[in-house]
Structures are given as structure tokens and as C-alpha cells.
Amino acid sequence: MPAPKRESVTMWTFARMHADLYRPEIEAWNDEQTDSSRRVELSLIGVQAMEQRMMSAFLAGLPSADLIEAERRNAARAFAGPLESVGFLDLTPYVERDGIMNRVNAASFKPWTKDGRIFGLPHDVHPMMLAYRADIVEAAGIDVSKIETWDDFVRVMRPLLFKENGERRTDRYLLNIWETQIDLIEAMLLQGGGGVIDASGVPVIDNEANARVISQIALWTSGAEPIAAEVSFWDATGHQLMRDGFVIATFAPDWMCNYWRKEVPQLSGTMKLMPLPAWDKGGRRTSVWGGTMLGIPRTAKDPEKLWQIAKHLYLSRDLAHKLYERGDIVTPVSEFWQDDIYDKPDPFFMGQPKGRMYINLAPQVPDRFSSPFGAIALARTQSAVSQLCKVARDTKATNIDQLMPKAREFLAAAQEDAMRHVNRNVFFADSQKAAEVTP
């Protein structure tokens, strides 16, 4: 039996906050439409369910939603194989025709780009800062303006690890990071000039930048004098540890501010934000965590109509302001960055102009690339970090030079294992053969 004809445009999103934000805008849009085929029906779908339905539709050539708002890891599944096999519509001609590249932060397009072709409109930038317990830090007379690098961070903050009698505290650490927190590890790799996937979508795990970063993380978490500990972002135990000041500093992409505001309101007025310390003087002071795009399936019947709706949602100044007011997320539309809304003091962060601070860092956000091999590459990298942490514990390491040789060894093994998965992919193997015979 043929599927019933749909009269309206269907849209999927995975985020409740996004859905709540879009519904009034969509209702207003629908009220203006005289053509019922331009009316939009929004559905909120869980991440796993969306991925399964999206990939089933793409692989079988079946109908899906007309507009799909996908999280980075889900969207990456659609980029397997050659360009013609990507389930999303190539938006490059529309982006170029309408001058969108000049309006949107360039790095925000990178996760949704394959072989130079753009398959999604970016929803965000998600620059990352460090949120620290300013009440504790300032009471100790510590001046964070003296912090430029990660070495500075440890040196300046180190007195907080000790009691007045010089005894090491067991209830306080400087940084919230651990060997199993792969999202944070990836963010640190990117900030340090590394990463696990290159622009072609292939794993690039074994490089010097990655070896340096994971050696430092292993030293922080597992060396002779650990300064980092694991505090969960997502449960009541972690929230209590944050309130107790168990960790002084925590990584904070813009969206995390909204999560804390809702889930740990007791932190209000105790925290401030600062740019991430750089790996070297003059280096990058931010990274990135998370990301969302809006895409159109390749099987869409009326791409132009869907493109106009997508632009209405993602390039609207009013919606950009609401996204920040209600979600603490700064827009990727750079022409809105000078708007006064981002200069408002935020009482949660002791009156800091949080939005302006994130926007000032947005141009420094590192490039990152989506790939169906991304999950494998990250899993193998995390395994290498865990191995290195064991070495740091067993040897009671005191500096990263002691760990770098093993870091290189473990990352090389991780790269080899990841490439075995890549080479079993028939599309990749065929493209490599074609590249070898091309003069």
C-alpha cells in the first residue's frame, strides 16, 4: 500500500529546548501560509530513535522528515561513502547563491562538510571556556589574570590543593577531567592542534600534538601528584561534588551554562568564566564540544521550499536572541555578534558579560570534521589514554617527557586498529584505489 501523501513539511529535532524554542516561531510561520504544503509539523525524537529512522530512510531510499535537525555524532553516520551516497542534500549551491558563507562563522560549517560540499546549516559554535569557583579562588587571593597557559593554571592554582599546615587535601582537585571523559579529551586534542579525524574523514590518531595532550592528561589524573578528578556532569552525585568545591575548574561550552542554571542552581553567584589556558604562550584559548545542524534529505521533493524554511529558522536574528536568552547558546551568524544582548551581565557568573566572552572566542574555535569512523577513532584514542594513565600510576610519573614514548606507542597502535576498520569499508577502499591511479 502506498504511503499516504503528506500535505505539510515535517521536521525532526532531538533537543527539547530546541523544540520549545521553535514551536512559537513555527506557529507564527504556519499562520502566514496560505499554501498548506508550506506548513511545518515539528516532532521531538530521541537521539537513538532519530539516528535509526534517519539511516534506515537514507540507506533504503525511503521517506524521512523533510527537515532533520541532527546532532554531530548522528549526522556523521550519513557521511559514509562517496558524495553521491550521502543521505543529506548538498546545500553548497544554496549557501553560495544566498551568500551564507559570509554571514556564518566558517568553522561552524566544517562538521557538516564532506569533500568541500556542505550538507547542513550550522545551529551553533559552542566555544568552550573554563568555569571556576571564583568564591574559593578569590578568597585565597589568587589572580587568574596571571594564567595564560595550562602550566600557568597548575602553578597559580596549586596552593588550593593544600591545607594551611601544608598537608595535601583529599577533598579538592583543580580540574574536572578523567581518562574516560572522551568528549573532553577530544576537545583538549583539538585545542592542542591535534584531533582524531582529518578533513577527508580518515583517522589521524598518531601525531605529536595528540601524544603531548594525552601525556599531560595522564600526568594530571594519574601521575605522582594528581591535580584532576572525575566529577560527573549529569547526576546528583556530581552536582553535589561541584557544590562542595571538590573540583575548582570545569570545562564549559556555552550550552553547559544553561544546564547548570537549570540543574545546579546553587552554583549561581559562586562561579566565573575564563578562556581556556593555552598549550603554549600565544596559543588557542578555546575549544569546542557538541554541535547541531539542520539538513534536508537528498530525496526531498521541493528543496527550495525547505531551504527557505531552514533559513527562516536558523538565520533569524529574533531566534538567535531567544537561543541565547533561553539556552545560553551563541549564534553562528556572525553578523549578529555585535548585538547588545550578548553584553548583558549574567548574575549566575557573578555579573560577567558571558555572551560577549564566548563570542570573543568564537573565531578561535578549532576545525573538526565528521566521519563515520569518528566513533571508532575516539574509542581507540580513549583506550590509549587509559593505557597511558596506567603507566603514569605505575611509574609515579612527574613530567610528560616520561610518558611521551608510551603515548606515541599507544597512539600508533590505536591508529593501526582504527585503519583496519577503515580499510574494510568498500567505499573508502574504492576511493583510495581511484586516487592511486589518478595522474
N, C-alpha and C positions, 0 to 999 in steps of 0.2 A: 504494500500500500504506500503510495507516495506521501511524503511528509506534508502536513498542512502548510499552506502559504502564509508567510509571516507578513503582516502589514506594517509593523513598526521596526525600528532599529533596536537590536538587543545589545546590551553591554554587560560585561562581567568585571567585577573587581573583587579583590581578596581582602581588602582592608576596611573594617567597619568605619573608621574615621573618614576615609575617603568617601565611602558611600553616604555617610551623613552629610558630608560637605557638598557632594554633587547633587543630592536629591532636590534641594530648593532650586538650584540652577537648572536642573533638567526639567523640573515642573514649569519654571518660567519659560524655558525654551519650547516645551511642548504646547504651552498656551498660545504661543505666537505662530504655531504651524497650522496652516490650512490644509496641507498635504499630510495625511495620516502616516505615510511612509517615512516621514522625517521625524516622527515622534520617537522618543527614546525610552526603552524599558531597562531599568538597571537591576542587576541581580548581584547579591553578595554571596560569594562562593569560597569555601575553604581552599587554602593553597594547594593541598594534595589533590583535592577533587578537581580543581581547575586544571592542574597540570595533566591529570589523566584524561579529562574531557578534551582539553586543547590538543594534546598529542594524538589522541585517537582520531580526532577530526582531521588533523593535518596529515597523518600517515595514511588514512583511508580515503582522503578527499571528500569527507563528509561535512555538512554544515556545522558551524560553531556559532558563537556570538559574532555579531558584526563588528564590535569593538571589544578588545581584550586588554584589560589593564593587568600586566603581569609583573611579578617580582623578578629580580635579576636571575636567580638560580632557575626559576621556571622557564623564563624566556630563553635561557641558554640552550635548553633542550631542543628548541626549534632550529638551532643553527648548525645541526649536523649535516654533513654532506655538502654538495656544491650549491651555488646560489639558487639554482632552479628548484632545489628541493626544500628550501626554507619555507616554512608554513605561513610566514607573515608576508604581506605585500611590501615590495620595495618602495619606500617613500621618498627616495632620493630625488626623483623628478619634481615631486610636490614641494619638498623642502627647498630645492634650488629655485623653482619658479616663484615661490612666495617669499624668498629672502629670509627664511627662518634661521639659517646658519648665522646671520648677522645679528640675530636677536637673542640667541640662546647660548649659554656657556658651552664652549666647544667640547670640554671633557665630558659633559653630560651626555653627549651623543655616542661616546666610544663603546659603552657596554652593549649598545643596540646596533652596532655596525659590524658588517662582515665583508671582507674584501672590498672595502671602500664604499659599500652600499648601506644605507640607513634603513632600518626596519621598524623603528619605534620613535615616537615623540617622548623626550625625557620629562619626567614628572618632578625631578629634584636634582640637587647637587650633593647633599649630605656631607658637607665638610665636617671634620672631626676636631674637637678641642679636648683639653683635659679639664675635667671638673674636680676641684679640690676643696677640702674642708677649710674654708677661709677662717672660720671661727677658731679652729685649732692652730692653724698656721700663723695667723696674725697674733694670737695670744702668746705664741712662742717667739715673737719678734722676727720672724722670717720674712724676707723681702723677695717675692717671686720675680720681681723685675730683673734680678740677677741671674735668672735661669734662661739660657739660650739653647743649650744642648742637653741631651739625656745625661751626660756626665755631670753637667751643672745641676740638674734636677736631683740626682742622688746625693751630690755633695751638699747642696743647700738644704735639702730636706732631711738629711741623715740624723741631725740631732733629735728629731721626733721619735726615733726608734729607741731612745734610751731614757731611763728614769733619772731623777736628779742625782742618785748615787752612782750613776754610770752603768747600772745593770741593764742588759738588753730586755726590752719589753716583749712579752709574748702575746700581747693583745693589740699590736699595731704593726702595720706594714705600710710602705709608701705607695704601692701601685697595685691596682687590681688587674692582674694578668696571670694566666696559668697555661701549662702545656697543652691542655685540652680545649682552650678557647680559640678555635680555628678562625673565627671571624676577626678577632683582634690580632691574631698572628698574621693573617693576610693583610690587614690594614697597616701593620708595622712593616711588613715586607715592602708594600707599595711605597710607604713613606721613605723607606731606606733606599729606594731606587731599584728594588727587585720586583718580585711578583712571581706567579706560577704559570701564567699563560701569556703568550705573545700575541701580536696583532693578527697573526694567521690562525690563532686558535689552538696552537700546539703548546704542550707543557715545556716550560723553561725553568725547571726547579733548581738545577745545579749551577748556580752562579755565585760570585764572590759577595755580592750585596746580600743575597739570602743567607749565606753562611755567616756573615757578620751579625745579621739581625738575630738569627736563631741562637747564635752563641751568646749574645747579650741576654736574650730572654732566658736561656738556660741558666746563666750566671745569676740573674735576678731572682729566679724562682727556686733554684736548686743548688747554688754554689755554697761556699763556706759561710757566707753571711747573706742569706736571702733577704731581699727587700720587697718582694712581691708575694701576694697570696691570692687565692681564688675566692671571690665573692660573687655568688650568682646574681645576675640582673633580674631574674624572673620569678623568684619565690620569696616567701615571707622570711625565711632564714637569712637570705642575702640582704633583704631590706633592713632587717634588724641590725646586721653587721655594719651596714652603711650608716645607720643612725648612731651606732656606737663609736664610729670613727675607727673601725678595725682596719680599713684602708683609707689613706689620706686622699689619694687621687684616683680617678676613674675615667676611662675613655668615654667621650660624649659627642657622638654625631648629633646633628640638630634635632632629630626625631626623639633621641633619648631624653631630651629636656622635657618633652611632653609626657613621656612615660613616667618619669619621676614625679612630675607635677601631679599626676593622677594617682599613682600607686604608692609613692612615698612622700606625701605632702609634708611630713615632719622635717624634711630636709630644707624646706623653704627658709631662707634667711641665714643658712649656715654655709652655703657653697658659693664659690665664684668659678669663672671660667678663665682659662689661659690658652694661648696657642700651644700645640704640642711642642715639646722641646725637639730641636733638630738633631739629626745624627751627627752633623758636622756644623761648625760655625758658618752662618750664611745659608744654611740648607733649608729644605722644605719644612714648614711649621704646621702642616696639617696632613690628614689622610682622608679616607672615605670608608664608609660602612653602610651597605644597603643600597637600594635603588629600584626604581619602578619605571615602566614605560607603558605607553598606550599604543597598541598596534592594530592593524587591520588585516584580517586573514586574506591570503592570496586568492581565495575562491570568492571574494566579495563581488556582488553583482553591480554595485554602484559606488566605486571607490571615491569618486569626487564628493558625493554627498557625505560619506563617512569621514572624509578628510576635513570637511568644513565643520562637522560636529566635534571632531577631535581638536581642532584649533580653538573652537569656542570654549572648550573645557580647559585646555592646557595653556593657552596663551592669553587668558583673560586677566587683566590687572585686578579686577574685583576678586576673582577666585584666588589669585596669588596672595592677596592680602588676607583673605579668610584662611588660606592654608597656613599662613604664619600665625595669625591670631588664635586659631583653634588647634593647630598641630605643631607649632614651633618650627615648621619646615620652611626654609628659604627657597624661593623660586629659582629655577634655572634661567628664567627670562631676564637677561642682564639689563635690559632697558628699564626694568622696574627697580633695580638695586638702589637707586638714589631716593626712593620714596621714603617719606618721613617715618612710616610705620616701623621701619627697622631700627630707628634711633630711640625708640621708647625704652626707658629704664624698666628692667624686669625685677620686681621685688623678690622673686624666688632666688635670683642670683645676686642679691644684695645691691640691687639698683644698676647693675651693669646693662649697657645697651647691647644685649645678647645678639640681636639680629644683625646689627652692624658689624659685630665682631666676626660672626660667621661669614657674612658677605665679603669682608675684607680678606678672608682666607680662601674664598671660593675659586679665584683664579689659580691657586696653587694646588688644587685637588689633582692627584695623580691620575693618569690614564689607566684604565683597566679594561679588559677585554672578555667578552663572553665566549664560552665554548662548551660543547657537550662533554669535553674532557676536563672541565674545570673542577667538578666534584672529585674525580679520581686524583687529579693533581693536588688538590687541597688535602685529601685524605692521606696521600703518601707523604706530603710535607709535614703534616701533623705527626705522623708516625716517626719521621726523622727527628722532630723536636723532642718527642718523648724519649727516644733513644739517647739523644744528647743530654737531656735532663738527668737521665740515669748516670751517665758518665760524670756529669757535674757533681752529683751527690756522692758517687763512689770515690771520686778523686778529691773531693772538697776543693773544687776549683776556686781560684781567687781572681782570675782575669780571663778575658775572652781568648787571648793567644793560646792558652792551654786547651781550649775547646775547638778552635778553628779547624785543625786537621781532621778531627772526627766529624765536625759539621760538614766539611766537604765530602767526606766518605759517605755519610748517611744520605746527603742530598743527591749524590751521584747514583746511589742505589735506588733512591726514590724516583729519580728521572728515568732510569732504565726500566723500572717496573711500570711507570706511567706510559712510557712509549710502547711497551708491549700491548697495552690496551689500544693505543692509537693505531698501531700498525695492523691490528685486527679489523679496523674499520675499513670496509671496502671502498667507501668514497674517498677517504684520505689516501689510501694506497694508490688508487687510480689517479688522483690528482698529483701525487708525487711522481709517478711514472711519466705523466704528461709533462711535468716540469723538467724532468731529466732529458727528454728528447726534444724539448723546445730549443731552437738555436738561439 
